[in-house]
Every structure is written in structure tokens, then in C-alpha cells.
Amino acid sequence: MNPDLLRGNLDLILLTILERQPLYGFAIIQEARTRTDGYFEFKEGSLYPALHRLEQEGLLSAQAGELGRNGKPRKYYAITDAGQQMLAVKRAEFASFTGAVNRLGTP
């Protein structure tokens, strides 16, 4: 997978994953891998900064959950109402973009 494609669509991907239920970081990585048959392989170094940014922007909220293996509470991320609205916008933008690319066709 081209990393530039992931970077350009990371917000859309994360908001979509969290639309179903709140998840903690490693569970987000697993969910992305499972739902895309391994196409999306997030690295923690790109995932957590994106989650923190989305939280700061008010698109996600975070709260402590059960304890992880390290004995610290896991931080669960949930999509907010503003995040739901942004997800709708991002989906529409992506649909327009992919539609335009498809209309280019092949020579």
C-alpha cells in the first residue's frame, strides 16, 4: 500500500473504524487489519498522533477502560457528534474523488 494514500485518508479510515464502537489503540490496528483483509497495517507511530489530533479537534473523545497487560488503563476512543458530521463530509469528498478518478478511465 502506498503510504501517501494512507496519510491522505487516515481521518476517514479512523472515523469509519470508530463509528461502530469505541476501541483502544491496538484494537483499532486489529480492526483495520481484519476489515481490510490486511490491506491497512497501521504503525503505532502514525496511529497515536492521529488519534490525539482527532481528539484535540473534538472529533473523538477518549476515556480510560479496563487495564491492559502493562497494568495501565487502556484509552478508548469514541467518535463524537462532530466526528460523525466530519465522517459524512469525508465520505462525500472521497466518493467525489474516486468518482472523478474513475471517470478518467484508461487510455
Secondary structure by P-SEA (a helix, b strand, c coil): ccaaaaaacaaaaaaaaaccccccaaaaaaaaaaaacccccccccccaaaaaaaaaaccbbbbbccccccccbbbbbbbcaaaaaaaaaaaaaaaaaaaaaaaaccc
